[in-house]
Amino acid sequence: MKTILQLNNSVFSDEGQSSRLADAFVARARADEPGVRVIRRDLAEYPVPHLNQQTFFAGLTAADERTTEQARAAAHADTLVQELQEADTVVIGVPVYNFLVPSTLKAWFDHVARAGTTFRYTENGPEGLLEGKRAYVFVTSGGQYAGTDIDFAAPYLQHMLGFLGITDVTVTRAEGLAMGEETSQAALESARERIDRLAA
């Protein structure tokens, strides 16, 4: 059975445009494959705690070598890592806030990027351990940044997913959502049409 891990990040929850696009894509996937399992996380409503020294070292310690405190500190991140490992497809709804991804999504990456588990260091540099997965990223923004020197969010996501071994990444953008009704509607319609093509 296919498993989809969906990460929504809008402060507007299900009403955010990035959430709506991610939800629409997942709905199409479920329609095509009714038995698909979806793990859905709203990282804005239920944020991942930011990494601290205790959780960092607990995550690097083998599970059978952890103290009780370390086991407790690593428990949440262990769940996040397991969800990512089990997923065949990762779907991320990403609003751009102040040119970057939401800090809650950055925190999620901080927990799941675990040396020896989701990536490893080699003589040739880091190597991702999550090969064979696909990712669909839906980026929404008030301005238009694609192809400019301030296009930080989408490249960061592609880099981080690739760092973990997920190199099959499809990015769909809806930009200019704060640049007037006509521009906003055209961008959203284009994104929805792209979802239809991806589903087909």
LUMMI-263724 format. One record per residue: x, y, z of N, C-alpha, C, O, CB in turn; residue in one letter. Coordinates in steps of 0.05 Angstrom, whole numbers, plus 5000, padded with zeros to 4 digits. Glycine has a CB too. Layout:
<balos>
XYZXYZXYZXYZXYZA ...
</balos>
This chain:
<balos>
501749765000500050005000501850255000503650275016498150005025M 501250444983502750684981502250865006499950875016502050844956K 504350995016504051175039504951445031507151485020505751065063T 503251645036503951925031504352065058502652055075501652065014I 506552205060506952385083506452665073507852775056509852355095L 504352795085503653065077504253265100503553215123500653085070Q 505753475093506553675112505353945103506254055083509653695115L 503354045118502354315113503554505132504254435155499254315115N 503954755123505454955140504255225142505455405153508154975129N 501855265131500655535131499555605158498255445171498455545110S 499955855166498755955191495755975189494356005209499956235198V 494755955164491855955159490755675158488355635151491156105134F 492355475166491555195167490355105140491555155119489455155190S 488054975141486854865116486055085096485655025073484454695123D 485755335106484855555088487255685074486855845056483355765104E 489655615081492055725068492155615039491455385034494555655083G 493155785021493155694993495155464989494555284972493955924975Q 497355465003499255235000497954975010498354764998501855295014S 496454995032495054765042492954665023492654425019493754825069S 491454845011489454774992490654624968489454424958487855014983R 492854714958494154584935495154304943494754114928496454754924L 496454294966497454024975495053834980495153604973499054065001A 492953944992490553774997489353684971488453454968488453935013D 489253854951488053784925489653564912488553374900487954024906A 492353584914494053374902493653104916493352894903496953454903F 493553104942493152864957490352744952490052504950493552914987V 488352914949485652814943485652674916484352464914483653054943A 487052784897487152654871488552384873487752184861488552834850R 490752374889492152124893490451914906490551674899494752174909A 488851994925487051804939484851714921483951484923485851934965R 483951884904481851804885482851594865481451404858480752044870A 485351624857486551434838487351174852487350964839489051564825D 487951194877488750954892487450964920488651054939491950944895E 484950864922483450884946484750774971484250864993480750754943P 486550584968487850464991490250605002491550515020488550184985G 490850844990493250984998493051075027490851155037493651234980V 495151055042495351135069496551415070498651465058496950945087R 495251605084496251875086496851945115495151925133494152075075V 499352025119500152135145500252435142501852535127503052015155I 498452575155498152865151498953015176497952965198495252935143R 500853195172501653365195501353665187502153755166504653315202R 500053805205499854095203501954215222501554235246496954205210D 504154295210506454385226506054665237507454755255508954375210L 504054815226503455075237501755055262502155185282502155255216A 499754875260497854845283499154675305498754725329495254715274E 500754485297502154315317505154315310506254125299501054015316Y 506454535318509254565310511154365323510754285345510154845316P 513254305308515354135318517154305336517954525328516953995295V 517854215360519654375377522254425363523254245349520054245404P 523354655366525954705354528154535368527954475391526655005357H 530154465352532254305362533754435385534254675384534254235339L 534454285405536154385426538354185432538453965420534554445452N 540154245450542454075455541553795464542753595455544254195476Q 539553775481538653515491537553345469538253105466536553555513Q 535753455452534553295430536653235409536453025397532153445418T 538553415405540553365384542253115392542652935375542453605381F 543353105416545052885424543452625428544452405424546552955449F 540952655437539252415440538752285413538752035411536552495453A 538352445392537952335366540352195354540152015338537052555347G 542752285363545252155353545951905369547751755360547452355354L 544651865391545251625407543551395399541051425395544751695437T 544751155395543250915387540950865407541350915431545150675386A 538750785397536350745414536850575438535750625459534050635397A 538350355434538850165456540950265476541650135495539649895445D 542150505470544150615488543250865502544750985517546750675472E 540750955497539751205508539051165537538150955546537351295492R 539451375552538451385579535351435578534351485556539851615596T 534051415600531151465601530551755592528651795577530051425629T 532251945600531752215592532252255562530752395549533652405608E 534352125552534852145523532652015507531852125486537552015517Q 531651795516529451655502526951835501525551855480528651395516A 526451975523524152155524524652395505522852485491523652255553R 527152495505527752725488527652665458527052835442530552835495A 528352415451528452335423525852225413525552185388530552135419A 523852185430521452035422519952175399519152045380519552015446A 519652435401518152585380519552565354518352515333517652875388H 522152625354523752615329523852325318523752295294526652705334A 523852125335523751845326521251795309521351665289523951655349D 519051905318516451875304516652015277515651905257514151995321T 517752255276517952405251519752255231519052245208519152685256L 521952145241523751995223522351745213522551685189526351925239V 520951605230519551365222517451425200517151275181518251225246Q 515951645204513951725184515251775157514151695136512451965194E 517451905157518851965132519951715120519851685095521152165137L 521051535136522151285125519951115113520350985092523551135147Q 517551115124515350945115514051065090512750915075513350915136E 514351315085512951445062514251375036516651365033512951745066A 512551325016513451294988513551574975515251624957511651104973D 511751744983511452014972511252224994509852175014509052034953T 512652444990512452665009511152904995512052984973515352745020V 509153015007507653244996507953475016507253445039504653174990V 508953695007509453925025508054175014508554254992512453975029I 506254295030505054545024506754765038506954765063502054565033G 507854955023509755145034509155435027509555515005512555075024V 508055585046507855865042510555995046512155915064505655995060P 511256205031513756345035513256575054511656755049514856445007V 514656575076514556785096517156925098519256805105513656675124Y 517157185091519657345092521857205076524157185085520557385121N 521157115052522956995032523856715038525156585021525357165030F 523156605061524056335068521656155075519356235076525956355092L 522355895080520355705089519655765118521255895132521355405086V 517255695127516555735155518555595174519655385167513655635161P 519055725196521055615215520255335225521955175233521455805239S 517655285226516655015235517554795216518154575224513655015238T 517654855190518554665170521654625173522654405170517854745141L 523054845177525954825182526454645207528254485207527155105186K 524754675227525154515252524654225245526054045256523154605273A 522654165228522153885220524653765207525453545213519653865201W 525753915188528253815175530453775195532053585193529154015153F 530753955215532853925235532553665250534653545258532754165255D 530153575254529753325269530053075251531052865260527053325281H 529153085226529252845209531952815195532552595186527052855189V 533553025193536153005182538052895203539453035217537253275170A 538052625206539452495228541752325216541352135201537552315244R 544152405224546552265214546451965222545951895245549152395225A 546951795202546951505207544251385203543951135203547851455234G 542151545200539451445197538151525170537351365154537651535220T 538051795165536951885140539151985121538652035098534952115145T 541552025131543852085114546351985129546251925153544052385108F 548551965115551051885127553352035115553152125092551551575125R 555452055130557852185120559651975107560051765119559352335143Y 560852035084562651855071565152015064565352255069561351735045T 567151875052569552005044569052215022570652405019571551805033E 566852185008566152374987564052574995563052724978565152214963N 563552585021561552775031559052635040558952385040560852975010G 556952785047554452655057552952515035553052585012552652875069P 551652295043550052135025547352085037547051985059551451865019E 545152155022542452105031541751815031542651665014540552265014G 540151735051539451455054536451395048535551175053540051365082L 535151595037532251555031531651545002529651664992530651785045L 533351414986532951394958530251254951529251094967535251244944E 529351314927526951174917524351304924522151204916526850894928G 524351524939521951664945521451894926523351984913522051764975K 519051984924518452224908517352444926516152384947516352154886R 517752694918516752914933515353114914516253164892519053054948A 513053214924511653424909511353664928510253644950508753324900Y 512453894920512554124936510854344924511054404900515454224940V 509054464940507254674930507954934945507354964969504254594935F 509155114930510155364942508355594934507855634910513055414933V 507355744954505755984949507156224960508556204981502955954960T 506856454947508256694956506656944947505356944926511156704946S 506957144963505657404956506957534933505657674917505557584980G 509657504931511257624910511957414889511057184891513757754920G 513457494870514357314848517457284850518857484845513457414820Q 518357054857521257014862522656814844525056814843521556934890Y 521156644830522456434814524456564794523756754780520256274799A 526856444794528856544775530256794783531856894768527656584749G 529756894808531057134817533157064838533256834847529057344828T 534757254846536857204866535757204894537257174913539057414864D 533157234897531857214924529956974925528156964941530457474931I 530356794907528756544907530056344925531756184916528456424877D 529456354951530756194971529155944979530355734983531256354995F 526555954980524955744992525055484976525755274986522055834994A 524355494950524255254934527055124931527254884934523155314906A 529155274925531755154924532655024950533954814950533855354915P 531955144972532655034999531254765002532554565011531855225022Y 528754744995527254494998528354274980528654044988524254534992L 529054354955530154154937532854054947533553824945530554274909Q 534454244959537054164970536753974994538053774995538654414978H 534954045012534653885036533553615030534353415041532854025056M 531553595012530453335005532653174991532952934996528053374986L 534153294973536353154960538453064979539652854976537553334939G 539053224999540953165020540152905034541952745042541153385041F 537552855036536552615049536252385029535552155037533852665062L 536952435004536752224983534252234966533952064949536851964996G 532552434971530052464955530652664933530352904936527652554973I 531352554910532152724887529952764867530152934849534552614874T 527852604868525552624849523652824862521752744875524252344843D 524053084857522553294869521153464848522453564829524353474887V 518553494850516953654832515953894847514553874867514653494819T 516654134838515854384851513654524834514054564810518254574855V 511454584847509254734835509054994850508855004875506654574835T 508955214836508855484848506255624842505055594820511255654840R 505355784861503255974857504256234868504256274893500455884870A 505256414851506556654860504956904854503056904838509356684847E 505657124868504257374863501557384875499757534865504057424834G 501157234897498457234909497657484923495357524930498257004928L 499657664927499057924939499258154919499458384926500957974963A 499258074893499658274872497158334856497258394832501958184854M 494958314869492358374856490858114850491957904847492858524831G 488158154848486357924845486957774819486957524819483458014846E 487357914797487757784772490357614772490257384762487957994749E 492457724782494957574783494757334802495657114795497257754793T 493457374825493057164844491456934832492156694835491757264869S 489156994820487456784809488756634786488456394784484856904800Q 490256774770491656654748493756454758494056234747492956864729A 495156534779497256364791496056114803497055894799498856514812A 493856144817492555914830491355724809491455484812490356004850L 490155834788488955674767491155514753490855284746487455844748E 493455644748495655504735496655274753497355064743497955704730S 496755324779497755114797495754884798496554644798498055224826A 493154944798491154734798491254564772490854324772488254844802R 491654704750491954564724494354374725494354154714492154764701E 496554464737498954304739498354054756499353834750501254464751R 496754084778496053854794494553654777494953414780494353944818I 492753744760491253564743493153414725492853174720489153724726D 495153554714497053424696498753224711499353004701498853624682R 499553294735501153114751499652854759500652634758502153254777L 497052894765495452674772494952484748494752244751492752764783A 494852604724494352444700496852284693496752134673493552624677A 
</balos>
